[in-house]
Amino acid sequence: MNDSSLPPVSDAALPPAGQKQSKLGVAAFIVSLVGVLVFCVAVMLSAVYGASVGLSNPAAAQNPFQAIDPSSPLMVASSILSWCGPLLNFIALIMGIVALLQKDVKKTLAVVAVILSGLVVLSFCGLTIIGFLGQLASL
């Protein structure tokens, strides 16, 4: 049953037996998933609020920033969540980087946490810059 056309598998390519996931990597992965979920909810709330403002006030198309009511409960919830999600992901990013530096543990979940968290943090920074530029353009 030995197929000689396949190269032999070296022991160096296999992880050591009994090696477990980094606990910090697992924690970073869970925190990053929660952060992604919170950030997605914030984006959805913002979209729902923006659509409701646009549908109820057709003049908002001229200057949408003046039509926004900052005291609206939907806007307040969206604002809080839009900062909490990236903050959680920033924490998960740091935890994931520390987990990647650990020795003798699997790093799969730490890598996934760093990628997810990095994408959310970069997305948040990009959306914040776009928002600031839009605000400056409306002045």
DAWOFEN-V118519 format. One record per backbone hydrogen bond with DSSP energy under -1.0 kcal/mol. NH is the residue of the N-H (numbers start at 1). CO is the residue of the C=O. E is the energy in kcal/mol with one decimal. If there is no record, write none. Layout:
BEGIN
nh:NH co:CO e:E
nh:NH co:CO e:E
END
This chain:
BEGIN
nh:6 co:3 e:-1.1
nh:19 co:16 e:-1.6
nh:22 co:106 e:-1.6
nh:26 co:22 e:-2.3
nh:27 co:23 e:-2.4
nh:28 co:24 e:-2.5
nh:29 co:25 e:-2.1
nh:30 co:26 e:-2.4
nh:31 co:27 e:-2.7
nh:32 co:28 e:-2.4
nh:33 co:29 e:-2.1
nh:34 co:30 e:-2.3
nh:35 co:31 e:-2.5
nh:36 co:32 e:-2.5
nh:37 co:33 e:-2.3
nh:38 co:34 e:-2.6
nh:39 co:35 e:-2.5
nh:40 co:36 e:-2.5
nh:41 co:37 e:-2.2
nh:42 co:38 e:-2.2
nh:43 co:39 e:-2.2
nh:44 co:40 e:-2.4
nh:45 co:41 e:-2.6
nh:46 co:42 e:-2.2
nh:47 co:43 e:-2.2
nh:48 co:44 e:-2.5
nh:49 co:45 e:-2.6
nh:50 co:46 e:-2.7
nh:51 co:47 e:-2.5
nh:52 co:48 e:-2.3
nh:53 co:49 e:-2.4
nh:54 co:50 e:-2.3
nh:55 co:51 e:-2.4
nh:56 co:52 e:-1.9
nh:57 co:53 e:-1.4
nh:60 co:57 e:-2.2
nh:61 co:58 e:-1.3
nh:62 co:59 e:-1.4
nh:66 co:63 e:-1.1
nh:72 co:69 e:-1.8
nh:76 co:72 e:-2.6
nh:77 co:73 e:-2.5
nh:78 co:74 e:-2.2
nh:79 co:75 e:-2.4
nh:80 co:76 e:-2.4
nh:81 co:77 e:-2.6
nh:82 co:78 e:-2.4
nh:84 co:80 e:-2.0
nh:85 co:81 e:-2.4
nh:87 co:83 e:-1.5
nh:88 co:84 e:-2.7
nh:89 co:85 e:-2.2
nh:90 co:86 e:-2.4
nh:91 co:87 e:-2.1
nh:92 co:88 e:-2.5
nh:93 co:89 e:-2.3
nh:94 co:90 e:-2.1
nh:95 co:91 e:-2.5
nh:96 co:92 e:-2.8
nh:97 co:93 e:-2.2
nh:98 co:94 e:-2.3
nh:99 co:95 e:-2.4
nh:100 co:96 e:-1.9
nh:106 co:20 e:-2.6
nh:111 co:107 e:-2.3
nh:112 co:108 e:-2.2
nh:113 co:109 e:-2.4
nh:114 co:110 e:-2.3
nh:115 co:111 e:-2.3
nh:116 co:112 e:-2.8
nh:117 co:113 e:-2.6
nh:118 co:114 e:-2.3
nh:119 co:115 e:-2.2
nh:120 co:116 e:-2.1
nh:121 co:117 e:-2.7
nh:122 co:118 e:-2.5
nh:123 co:119 e:-2.5
nh:124 co:120 e:-2.8
nh:125 co:121 e:-2.3
nh:126 co:122 e:-2.5
nh:127 co:123 e:-2.9
nh:128 co:124 e:-2.5
nh:129 co:125 e:-2.3
nh:130 co:126 e:-2.4
nh:131 co:127 e:-2.4
nh:132 co:128 e:-2.4
nh:133 co:129 e:-2.6
nh:134 co:130 e:-2.4
nh:135 co:131 e:-2.2
nh:136 co:132 e:-2.4
nh:137 co:133 e:-2.1
nh:138 co:134 e:-1.1
nh:139 co:136 e:-1.0
END
